[in-house]
Amino acid sequence: MKTWICAALSAVAMLGTAQADEALKAAIAGSHRSATNSARDSARHPYETLSFFGIKPDQTVVELAPGGGWYTEILAPYLRDKGQLILGAGVVPTAPANALAGVERLKARLAAKPELYDKTRIGTFDVARGDTSLAPAGSVDLVLTFRNIHNWMAMGDDKVTLVFKGAFDALKKGGVFGVVEHRLPANKAQDAKAPSGYMSTAYVIKAAESVGFKLAASSEINANPKDKADHEGGVWALPPTFTNKDKDREKYAAIGESDRMTLKFVKP
């Protein structure tokens, strides 16, 4: 496995910007990825999504709240030799023990695979305590968030603004803020805490524009018209979570993963 990874990383280093799509394909196809993660490519469309956001292998990229590292597993080898990946996952020293422990687990996961993650950095991103100083102001090319906004919404509307402002400040002029989020149907009102996990596209656009972003483009790459966002247990009723376990499992499996907005914002 490590031999393949080294070969793939060398190939990435040799590719020019014009061939960046081949480097991205190599990172997605790599045997370093877990089988569980790769199995979801047909639902999450990583190549199409990252290409839509305009990613290049020599960029400085921030991934906000990477969670289990589904996208990190792709981004790290892609950016390792010519770019920089920063994970928005750090917390301030005064954070509670469980938050600090979470960061230590992330560090251990990165340290376990230095051939992938030795150049990946962790930036301060402590939404609960109001610190989103991800990187020096104006130093980042691309900030990405995948299905996280509802979590910040649950902490309060002001937290969404805080995160978006942090992304705006970190980006260079002309930098891109790429958003993928579970999509609430346009005819449904946005709940103040987003307990279903679904977010209104209009709300997300308004929040981004309120801190200075301009909407550059939207895409239906991650759309799923079968998802009506009306499930018991919210979005987590759908795969891969199946929060209702065996109840209506076949129905939810037939729907598939959630309908998602894919938005590209630019810092003017």
SULSULTA-V839039 format. One record per helix or strand of 3 or more residues. SS is the DSSP state (helix for helix, strand for strand). FROM is the first residue (numbers start at 1). TO is the last residue. If there is no record, write none. Layout:
ss = (SS:SS)
from = (FROM:FROM)
to = (TO:TO)
This chain:
ss = (helix:helix:helix:helix:helix:strand:helix:strand:helix:helix:strand:helix:strand:helix:helix:strand:helix:strand:helix:helix:strand)
from = (2:17:35:41:46:60:72:84:97:114:121:127:140:149:157:171:201:213:234:249:260)
to = (14:29:38:44:52:64:79:90:111:117:124:129:146:155:170:184:210:219:237:255:267)
